[in-house]
Amino acid sequence: MLFLRREEGQGLVEYALVLVLVAVVIIAILTLLGPQIGNVFSKITSGLG
């Protein structure tokens, strides 16, 4: 029983690390592409108006 608890805890830590890595990658992409995405939406809204 003790070994199962350790493995479950280890699995949760691995999932948490993967989620943190995905979050960091998404933040980096949005930081790099944010201004370009903003420009696209500005052109779309100005075209509609």
PDBQT receptor file of N, H, CA, C and O in Angstrom, charges set to zero:
ATOM      1  N   MET A   1       0.821  -1.207   0.000  1.00  0.00    +0.000 N 
ATOM      2  CA  MET A   1       0.000   0.000   0.000  1.00  0.00    +0.000 C 
ATOM      3  C   MET A   1       0.863   1.269   0.000  1.00  0.00    +0.000 C 
ATOM      4  O   MET A   1       0.511   2.263  -0.637  1.00  0.00    +0.000 OA
ATOM      5  N   LEU A   2       1.966   1.232   0.699  1.00  0.00    +0.000 N 
ATOM      6  H   LEU A   2       2.252   0.425   1.216  1.00  0.00    +0.000 HD
ATOM      7  CA  LEU A   2       2.814   2.418   0.732  1.00  0.00    +0.000 C 
ATOM      8  C   LEU A   2       3.399   2.722  -0.645  1.00  0.00    +0.000 C 
ATOM      9  O   LEU A   2       3.563   3.884  -1.017  1.00  0.00    +0.000 OA
ATOM     10  N   PHE A   3       3.711   1.668  -1.395  1.00  0.00    +0.000 N 
ATOM     11  H   PHE A   3       3.578   0.724  -1.093  1.00  0.00    +0.000 HD
ATOM     12  CA  PHE A   3       4.284   1.903  -2.712  1.00  0.00    +0.000 C 
ATOM     13  C   PHE A   3       3.269   2.516  -3.660  1.00  0.00    +0.000 C 
ATOM     14  O   PHE A   3       3.628   3.352  -4.488  1.00  0.00    +0.000 OA
ATOM     15  N   LEU A   4       2.019   2.122  -3.556  1.00  0.00    +0.000 N 
ATOM     16  H   LEU A   4       1.727   1.442  -2.883  1.00  0.00    +0.000 HD
ATOM     17  CA  LEU A   4       0.989   2.680  -4.423  1.00  0.00    +0.000 C 
ATOM     18  C   LEU A   4       0.794   4.162  -4.152  1.00  0.00    +0.000 C 
ATOM     19  O   LEU A   4       0.623   4.947  -5.085  1.00  0.00    +0.000 OA
ATOM     20  N   ARG A   5       0.818   4.543  -2.912  1.00  0.00    +0.000 N 
ATOM     21  H   ARG A   5       0.957   3.906  -2.154  1.00  0.00    +0.000 HD
ATOM     22  CA  ARG A   5       0.650   5.964  -2.590  1.00  0.00    +0.000 C 
ATOM     23  C   ARG A   5       1.795   6.792  -3.151  1.00  0.00    +0.000 C 
ATOM     24  O   ARG A   5       1.579   7.898  -3.646  1.00  0.00    +0.000 OA
ATOM     25  N   ARG A   6       3.002   6.267  -3.078  1.00  0.00    +0.000 N 
ATOM     26  H   ARG A   6       3.178   5.369  -2.676  1.00  0.00    +0.000 HD
ATOM     27  CA  ARG A   6       4.145   7.005  -3.620  1.00  0.00    +0.000 C 
ATOM     28  C   ARG A   6       4.021   7.148  -5.135  1.00  0.00    +0.000 C 
ATOM     29  O   ARG A   6       4.313   8.210  -5.686  1.00  0.00    +0.000 OA
ATOM     30  N   GLU A   7       3.590   6.088  -5.805  1.00  0.00    +0.000 N 
ATOM     31  H   GLU A   7       3.353   5.226  -5.357  1.00  0.00    +0.000 HD
ATOM     32  CA  GLU A   7       3.456   6.161  -7.255  1.00  0.00    +0.000 C 
ATOM     33  C   GLU A   7       2.351   7.124  -7.660  1.00  0.00    +0.000 C 
ATOM     34  O   GLU A   7       2.498   7.844  -8.648  1.00  0.00    +0.000 OA
ATOM     35  N   GLU A   8       1.251   7.153  -6.922  1.00  0.00    +0.000 N 
ATOM     36  H   GLU A   8       1.131   6.568  -6.119  1.00  0.00    +0.000 HD
ATOM     37  CA  GLU A   8       0.177   8.096  -7.247  1.00  0.00    +0.000 C 
ATOM     38  C   GLU A   8       0.652   9.522  -7.063  1.00  0.00    +0.000 C 
ATOM     39  O   GLU A   8       0.360  10.389  -7.885  1.00  0.00    +0.000 OA
ATOM     40  N   GLY A   9       1.380   9.768  -5.993  1.00  0.00    +0.000 N 
ATOM     41  H   GLY A   9       1.618   9.063  -5.324  1.00  0.00    +0.000 HD
ATOM     42  CA  GLY A   9       1.919  11.104  -5.759  1.00  0.00    +0.000 C 
ATOM     43  C   GLY A   9       2.909  11.500  -6.832  1.00  0.00    +0.000 C 
ATOM     44  O   GLY A   9       2.932  12.647  -7.277  1.00  0.00    +0.000 OA
ATOM     45  N   GLN A  10       3.719  10.556  -7.240  1.00  0.00    +0.000 N 
ATOM     46  H   GLN A  10       3.700   9.624  -6.878  1.00  0.00    +0.000 HD
ATOM     47  CA  GLN A  10       4.688  10.823  -8.295  1.00  0.00    +0.000 C 
ATOM     48  C   GLN A  10       3.973  11.131  -9.606  1.00  0.00    +0.000 C 
ATOM     49  O   GLN A  10       4.398  12.019 -10.346  1.00  0.00    +0.000 OA
ATOM     50  N   GLY A  11       2.901  10.414  -9.900  1.00  0.00    +0.000 N 
ATOM     51  H   GLY A  11       2.556   9.693  -9.299  1.00  0.00    +0.000 HD
ATOM     52  CA  GLY A  11       2.141  10.675 -11.115  1.00  0.00    +0.000 C 
ATOM     53  C   GLY A  11       1.529  12.059 -11.108  1.00  0.00    +0.000 C 
ATOM     54  O   GLY A  11       1.515  12.744 -12.131  1.00  0.00    +0.000 OA
ATOM     55  N   LEU A  12       1.021  12.477  -9.950  1.00  0.00    +0.000 N 
ATOM     56  H   LEU A  12       1.032  11.922  -9.119  1.00  0.00    +0.000 HD
ATOM     57  CA  LEU A  12       0.438  13.814  -9.845  1.00  0.00    +0.000 C 
ATOM     58  C   LEU A  12       1.494  14.890 -10.054  1.00  0.00    +0.000 C 
ATOM     59  O   LEU A  12       1.232  15.908 -10.694  1.00  0.00    +0.000 OA
ATOM     60  N   VAL A  13       2.680  14.664  -9.516  1.00  0.00    +0.000 N 
ATOM     61  H   VAL A  13       2.893  13.837  -8.996  1.00  0.00    +0.000 HD
ATOM     62  CA  VAL A  13       3.764  15.633  -9.704  1.00  0.00    +0.000 C 
ATOM     63  C   VAL A  13       4.156  15.708 -11.174  1.00  0.00    +0.000 C 
ATOM     64  O   VAL A  13       4.416  16.794 -11.692  1.00  0.00    +0.000 OA
ATOM     65  N   GLU A  14       4.199  14.571 -11.843  1.00  0.00    +0.000 N 
ATOM     66  H   GLU A  14       3.988  13.689 -11.423  1.00  0.00    +0.000 HD
ATOM     67  CA  GLU A  14       4.535  14.579 -13.265  1.00  0.00    +0.000 C 
ATOM     68  C   GLU A  14       3.486  15.316 -14.079  1.00  0.00    +0.000 C 
ATOM     69  O   GLU A  14       3.833  16.080 -14.980  1.00  0.00    +0.000 OA
ATOM     70  N   TYR A  15       2.214  15.105 -13.782  1.00  0.00    +0.000 N 
ATOM     71  H   TYR A  15       1.932  14.485 -13.050  1.00  0.00    +0.000 HD
ATOM     72  CA  TYR A  15       1.156  15.836 -14.477  1.00  0.00    +0.000 C 
ATOM     73  C   TYR A  15       1.271  17.333 -14.214  1.00  0.00    +0.000 C 
ATOM     74  O   TYR A  15       1.078  18.145 -15.119  1.00  0.00    +0.000 OA
ATOM     75  N   ALA A  16       1.584  17.693 -12.981  1.00  0.00    +0.000 N 
ATOM     76  H   ALA A  16       1.741  17.034 -12.246  1.00  0.00    +0.000 HD
ATOM     77  CA  ALA A  16       1.732  19.114 -12.647  1.00  0.00    +0.000 C 
ATOM     78  C   ALA A  16       2.895  19.722 -13.411  1.00  0.00    +0.000 C 
ATOM     79  O   ALA A  16       2.789  20.846 -13.902  1.00  0.00    +0.000 OA
ATOM     80  N   LEU A  17       3.996  19.004 -13.519  1.00  0.00    +0.000 N 
ATOM     81  H   LEU A  17       4.082  18.091 -13.120  1.00  0.00    +0.000 HD
ATOM     82  CA  LEU A  17       5.149  19.521 -14.267  1.00  0.00    +0.000 C 
ATOM     83  C   LEU A  17       4.830  19.678 -15.751  1.00  0.00    +0.000 C 
ATOM     84  O   LEU A  17       5.264  20.645 -16.377  1.00  0.00    +0.000 OA
ATOM     85  N   VAL A  18       4.088  18.755 -16.309  1.00  0.00    +0.000 N 
ATOM     86  H   VAL A  18       3.735  17.970 -15.800  1.00  0.00    +0.000 HD
ATOM     87  CA  VAL A  18       3.696  18.867 -17.718  1.00  0.00    +0.000 C 
ATOM     88  C   VAL A  18       2.791  20.084 -17.905  1.00  0.00    +0.000 C 
ATOM     89  O   VAL A  18       2.953  20.836 -18.866  1.00  0.00    +0.000 OA
ATOM     90  N   LEU A  19       1.842  20.279 -16.992  1.00  0.00    +0.000 N 
ATOM     91  H   LEU A  19       1.711  19.668 -16.211  1.00  0.00    +0.000 HD
ATOM     92  CA  LEU A  19       0.953  21.438 -17.095  1.00  0.00    +0.000 C 
ATOM     93  C   LEU A  19       1.725  22.745 -16.979  1.00  0.00    +0.000 C 
ATOM     94  O   LEU A  19       1.433  23.704 -17.693  1.00  0.00    +0.000 OA
ATOM     95  N   VAL A  20       2.701  22.788 -16.092  1.00  0.00    +0.000 N 
ATOM     96  H   VAL A  20       2.938  22.008 -15.513  1.00  0.00    +0.000 HD
ATOM     97  CA  VAL A  20       3.524  23.998 -15.955  1.00  0.00    +0.000 C 
ATOM     98  C   VAL A  20       4.316  24.241 -17.231  1.00  0.00    +0.000 C 
ATOM     99  O   VAL A  20       4.417  25.379 -17.689  1.00  0.00    +0.000 OA
ATOM    100  N   LEU A  21       4.871  23.197 -17.804  1.00  0.00    +0.000 N 
ATOM    101  H   LEU A  21       4.788  22.272 -17.432  1.00  0.00    +0.000 HD
ATOM    102  CA  LEU A  21       5.625  23.343 -19.045  1.00  0.00    +0.000 C 
ATOM    103  C   LEU A  21       4.745  23.847 -20.176  1.00  0.00    +0.000 C 
ATOM    104  O   LEU A  21       5.152  24.723 -20.940  1.00  0.00    +0.000 OA
ATOM    105  N   VAL A  22       3.540  23.300 -20.287  1.00  0.00    +0.000 N 
ATOM    106  H   VAL A  22       3.209  22.589 -19.666  1.00  0.00    +0.000 HD
ATOM    107  CA  VAL A  22       2.605  23.750 -21.321  1.00  0.00    +0.000 C 
ATOM    108  C   VAL A  22       2.234  25.217 -21.098  1.00  0.00    +0.000 C 
ATOM    109  O   VAL A  22       2.163  25.993 -22.051  1.00  0.00    +0.000 OA
ATOM    110  N   ALA A  23       2.001  25.593 -19.849  1.00  0.00    +0.000 N 
ATOM    111  H   ALA A  23       2.059  24.963 -19.075  1.00  0.00    +0.000 HD
ATOM    112  CA  ALA A  23       1.657  26.979 -19.546  1.00  0.00    +0.000 C 
ATOM    113  C   ALA A  23       2.795  27.923 -19.911  1.00  0.00    +0.000 C 
ATOM    114  O   ALA A  23       2.552  29.002 -20.452  1.00  0.00    +0.000 OA
ATOM    115  N   VAL A  24       4.028  27.532 -19.624  1.00  0.00    +0.000 N 
ATOM    116  H   VAL A  24       4.225  26.656 -19.185  1.00  0.00    +0.000 HD
ATOM    117  CA  VAL A  24       5.176  28.378 -19.961  1.00  0.00    +0.000 C 
ATOM    118  C   VAL A  24       5.305  28.528 -21.472  1.00  0.00    +0.000 C 
ATOM    119  O   VAL A  24       5.598  29.619 -21.962  1.00  0.00    +0.000 OA
ATOM    120  N   VAL A  25       5.093  27.455 -22.210  1.00  0.00    +0.000 N 
ATOM    121  H   VAL A  25       4.855  26.568 -21.813  1.00  0.00    +0.000 HD
ATOM    122  CA  VAL A  25       5.180  27.524 -23.673  1.00  0.00    +0.000 C 
ATOM    123  C   VAL A  25       4.083  28.430 -24.235  1.00  0.00    +0.000 C 
ATOM    124  O   VAL A  25       4.340  29.229 -25.136  1.00  0.00    +0.000 OA
ATOM    125  N   ILE A  26       2.875  28.309 -23.711  1.00  0.00    +0.000 N 
ATOM    126  H   ILE A  26       2.666  27.660 -22.980  1.00  0.00    +0.000 HD
ATOM    127  CA  ILE A  26       1.774  29.160 -24.179  1.00  0.00    +0.000 C 
ATOM    128  C   ILE A  26       2.051  30.621 -23.874  1.00  0.00    +0.000 C 
ATOM    129  O   ILE A  26       1.808  31.485 -24.717  1.00  0.00    +0.000 OA
ATOM    130  N   ILE A  27       2.554  30.908 -22.685  1.00  0.00    +0.000 N 
ATOM    131  H   ILE A  27       2.750  30.205 -22.000  1.00  0.00    +0.000 HD
ATOM    132  CA  ILE A  27       2.875  32.297 -22.329  1.00  0.00    +0.000 C 
ATOM    133  C   ILE A  27       3.965  32.842 -23.246  1.00  0.00    +0.000 C 
ATOM    134  O   ILE A  27       3.889  33.989 -23.685  1.00  0.00    +0.000 OA
ATOM    135  N   ALA A  28       4.975  32.031 -23.536  1.00  0.00    +0.000 N 
ATOM    136  H   ALA A  28       5.037  31.099 -23.179  1.00  0.00    +0.000 HD
ATOM    137  CA  ALA A  28       6.046  32.487 -24.431  1.00  0.00    +0.000 C 
ATOM    138  C   ALA A  28       5.513  32.765 -25.833  1.00  0.00    +0.000 C 
ATOM    139  O   ALA A  28       5.881  33.766 -26.448  1.00  0.00    +0.000 OA
ATOM    140  N   ILE A  29       4.656  31.896 -26.335  1.00  0.00    +0.000 N 
ATOM    141  H   ILE A  29       4.357  31.084 -25.835  1.00  0.00    +0.000 HD
ATOM    142  CA  ILE A  29       4.088  32.105 -27.672  1.00  0.00    +0.000 C 
ATOM    143  C   ILE A  29       3.234  33.362 -27.707  1.00  0.00    +0.000 C 
ATOM    144  O   ILE A  29       3.323  34.152 -28.646  1.00  0.00    +0.000 OA
ATOM    145  N   LEU A  30       2.407  33.548 -26.685  1.00  0.00    +0.000 N 
ATOM    146  H   LEU A  30       2.335  32.906 -25.922  1.00  0.00    +0.000 HD
ATOM    147  CA  LEU A  30       1.566  34.746 -26.658  1.00  0.00    +0.000 C 
ATOM    148  C   LEU A  30       2.389  36.014 -26.508  1.00  0.00    +0.000 C 
ATOM    149  O   LEU A  30       2.027  37.056 -27.054  1.00  0.00    +0.000 OA
ATOM    150  N   THR A  31       3.488  35.938 -25.776  1.00  0.00    +0.000 N 
ATOM    151  H   THR A  31       3.783  35.091 -25.333  1.00  0.00    +0.000 HD
ATOM    152  CA  THR A  31       4.359  37.102 -25.638  1.00  0.00    +0.000 C 
ATOM    153  C   THR A  31       5.001  37.469 -26.964  1.00  0.00    +0.000 C 
ATOM    154  O   THR A  31       5.119  38.647 -27.302  1.00  0.00    +0.000 OA
ATOM    155  N   LEU A  32       5.417  36.456 -27.713  1.00  0.00    +0.000 N 
ATOM    156  H   LEU A  32       5.322  35.499 -27.439  1.00  0.00    +0.000 HD
ATOM    157  CA  LEU A  32       6.071  36.726 -28.989  1.00  0.00    +0.000 C 
ATOM    158  C   LEU A  32       5.081  37.129 -30.077  1.00  0.00    +0.000 C 
ATOM    159  O   LEU A  32       5.368  38.016 -30.881  1.00  0.00    +0.000 OA
ATOM    160  N   LEU A  33       3.924  36.484 -30.106  1.00  0.00    +0.000 N 
ATOM    161  H   LEU A  33       3.691  35.763 -29.454  1.00  0.00    +0.000 HD
ATOM    162  CA  LEU A  33       2.965  36.720 -31.180  1.00  0.00    +0.000 C 
ATOM    163  C   LEU A  33       1.831  37.663 -30.786  1.00  0.00    +0.000 C 
ATOM    164  O   LEU A  33       0.980  37.982 -31.616  1.00  0.00    +0.000 OA
ATOM    165  N   GLY A  34       1.809  38.107 -29.547  1.00  0.00    +0.000 N 
ATOM    166  H   GLY A  34       2.500  37.848 -28.872  1.00  0.00    +0.000 HD
ATOM    167  CA  GLY A  34       0.720  38.951 -29.068  1.00  0.00    +0.000 C 
ATOM    168  C   GLY A  34       0.486  40.204 -29.893  1.00  0.00    +0.000 C 
ATOM    169  O   GLY A  34      -0.643  40.465 -30.307  1.00  0.00    +0.000 OA
ATOM    170  N   PRO A  35       1.535  40.988 -30.139  1.00  0.00    +0.000 N 
ATOM    171  CA  PRO A  35       1.326  42.203 -30.953  1.00  0.00    +0.000 C 
ATOM    172  C   PRO A  35       0.797  41.913 -32.352  1.00  0.00    +0.000 C 
ATOM    173  O   PRO A  35      -0.036  42.660 -32.865  1.00  0.00    +0.000 OA
ATOM    174  N   GLN A  36       1.270  40.842 -32.970  1.00  0.00    +0.000 N 
ATOM    175  H   GLN A  36       1.947  40.236 -32.553  1.00  0.00    +0.000 HD
ATOM    176  CA  GLN A  36       0.804  40.506 -34.314  1.00  0.00    +0.000 C 
ATOM    177  C   GLN A  36      -0.664  40.090 -34.292  1.00  0.00    +0.000 C 
ATOM    178  O   GLN A  36      -1.431  40.449 -35.186  1.00  0.00    +0.000 OA
ATOM    179  N   ILE A  37      -1.046  39.338 -33.279  1.00  0.00    +0.000 N 
ATOM    180  H   ILE A  37      -0.423  39.046 -32.554  1.00  0.00    +0.000 HD
ATOM    181  CA  ILE A  37      -2.450  38.939 -33.157  1.00  0.00    +0.000 C 
ATOM    182  C   ILE A  37      -3.318  40.163 -32.904  1.00  0.00    +0.000 C 
ATOM    183  O   ILE A  37      -4.415  40.267 -33.452  1.00  0.00    +0.000 OA
ATOM    184  N   GLY A  38      -2.840  41.083 -32.085  1.00  0.00    +0.000 N 
ATOM    185  H   GLY A  38      -1.948  40.998 -31.641  1.00  0.00    +0.000 HD
ATOM    186  CA  GLY A  38      -3.573  42.316 -31.833  1.00  0.00    +0.000 C 
ATOM    187  C   GLY A  38      -3.770  43.131 -33.095  1.00  0.00    +0.000 C 
ATOM    188  O   GLY A  38      -4.833  43.716 -33.302  1.00  0.00    +0.000 OA
ATOM    189  N   ASN A  39      -2.753  43.171 -33.937  1.00  0.00    +0.000 N 
ATOM    190  H   ASN A  39      -1.889  42.696 -33.769  1.00  0.00    +0.000 HD
ATOM    191  CA  ASN A  39      -2.861  43.902 -35.207  1.00  0.00    +0.000 C 
ATOM    192  C   ASN A  39      -3.895  43.275 -36.121  1.00  0.00    +0.000 C 
ATOM    193  O   ASN A  39      -4.636  43.986 -36.800  1.00  0.00    +0.000 OA
ATOM    194  N   VAL A  40      -3.955  41.966 -36.145  1.00  0.00    +0.000 N 
ATOM    195  H   VAL A  40      -3.354  41.389 -35.593  1.00  0.00    +0.000 HD
ATOM    196  CA  VAL A  40      -4.954  41.280 -36.976  1.00  0.00    +0.000 C 
ATOM    197  C   VAL A  40      -6.363  41.640 -36.523  1.00  0.00    +0.000 C 
ATOM    198  O   VAL A  40      -7.224  41.958 -37.344  1.00  0.00    +0.000 OA
ATOM    199  N   PHE A  41      -6.596  41.590 -35.209  1.00  0.00    +0.000 N 
ATOM    200  H   PHE A  41      -5.897  41.332 -34.542  1.00  0.00    +0.000 HD
ATOM    201  CA  PHE A  41      -7.924  41.930 -34.701  1.00  0.00    +0.000 C 
ATOM    202  C   PHE A  41      -8.253  43.408 -34.924  1.00  0.00    +0.000 C 
ATOM    203  O   PHE A  41      -9.409  43.758 -35.165  1.00  0.00    +0.000 OA
ATOM    204  N   SER A  42      -7.244  44.270 -34.845  1.00  0.00    +0.000 N 
ATOM    205  H   SER A  42      -6.305  43.986 -34.649  1.00  0.00    +0.000 HD
ATOM    206  CA  SER A  42      -7.495  45.690 -35.107  1.00  0.00    +0.000 C 
ATOM    207  C   SER A  42      -7.897  45.911 -36.568  1.00  0.00    +0.000 C 
ATOM    208  O   SER A  42      -8.795  46.700 -36.859  1.00  0.00    +0.000 OA
ATOM    209  N   LYS A  43      -7.231  45.215 -37.470  1.00  0.00    +0.000 N 
ATOM    210  H   LYS A  43      -6.501  44.574 -37.234  1.00  0.00    +0.000 HD
ATOM    211  CA  LYS A  43      -7.590  45.340 -38.892  1.00  0.00    +0.000 C 
ATOM    212  C   LYS A  43      -8.992  44.811 -39.159  1.00  0.00    +0.000 C 
ATOM    213  O   LYS A  43      -9.730  45.366 -39.972  1.00  0.00    +0.000 OA
ATOM    214  N   ILE A  44      -9.348  43.747 -38.478  1.00  0.00    +0.000 N 
ATOM    215  H   ILE A  44      -8.748  43.296 -37.817  1.00  0.00    +0.000 HD
ATOM    216  CA  ILE A  44     -10.690  43.180 -38.661  1.00  0.00    +0.000 C 
ATOM    217  C   ILE A  44     -11.757  44.148 -38.145  1.00  0.00    +0.000 C 
ATOM    218  O   ILE A  44     -12.768  44.372 -38.809  1.00  0.00    +0.000 OA
ATOM    219  N   THR A  45     -11.531  44.713 -36.973  1.00  0.00    +0.000 N 
ATOM    220  H   THR A  45     -10.709  44.531 -36.433  1.00  0.00    +0.000 HD
ATOM    221  CA  THR A  45     -12.532  45.632 -36.412  1.00  0.00    +0.000 C 
ATOM    222  C   THR A  45     -12.615  46.926 -37.207  1.00  0.00    +0.000 C 
ATOM    223  O   THR A  45     -13.700  47.488 -37.361  1.00  0.00    +0.000 OA
ATOM    224  N   SER A  46     -11.481  47.408 -37.715  1.00  0.00    +0.000 N 
ATOM    225  H   SER A  46     -10.600  46.952 -37.590  1.00  0.00    +0.000 HD
ATOM    226  CA  SER A  46     -11.532  48.628 -38.527  1.00  0.00    +0.000 C 
ATOM    227  C   SER A  46     -12.211  48.354 -39.865  1.00  0.00    +0.000 C 
ATOM    228  O   SER A  46     -12.871  49.233 -40.420  1.00  0.00    +0.000 OA
ATOM    229  N   GLY A  47     -12.051  47.145 -40.381  1.00  0.00    +0.000 N 
ATOM    230  H   GLY A  47     -11.514  46.431 -39.931  1.00  0.00    +0.000 HD
ATOM    231  CA  GLY A  47     -12.711  46.780 -41.631  1.00  0.00    +0.000 C 
ATOM    232  C   GLY A  47     -14.210  46.660 -41.474  1.00  0.00    +0.000 C 
ATOM    233  O   GLY A  47     -14.955  46.943 -42.413  1.00  0.00    +0.000 OA
ATOM    234  N   LEU A  48     -14.666  46.246 -40.304  1.00  0.00    +0.000 N 
ATOM    235  H   LEU A  48     -14.061  46.017 -39.541  1.00  0.00    +0.000 HD
ATOM    236  CA  LEU A  48     -16.097  46.136 -40.066  1.00  0.00    +0.000 C 
ATOM    237  C   LEU A  48     -16.755  47.501 -39.843  1.00  0.00    +0.000 C 
ATOM    238  O   LEU A  48     -17.933  47.700 -40.140  1.00  0.00    +0.000 OA
ATOM    239  N   GLY A  49     -15.971  48.417 -39.319  1.00  0.00    +0.000 N 
ATOM    240  H   GLY A  49     -15.014  48.255 -39.077  1.00  0.00    +0.000 HD
ATOM    241  CA  GLY A  49     -16.525  49.734 -38.972  1.00  0.00    +0.000 C 
ATOM    242  C   GLY A  49     -16.557  50.679 -40.088  1.00  0.00    +0.000 C 
ATOM    243  O   GLY A  49     -16.999  51.815 -39.923  1.00  0.00    +0.000 OA
TER     244      GLY A  49
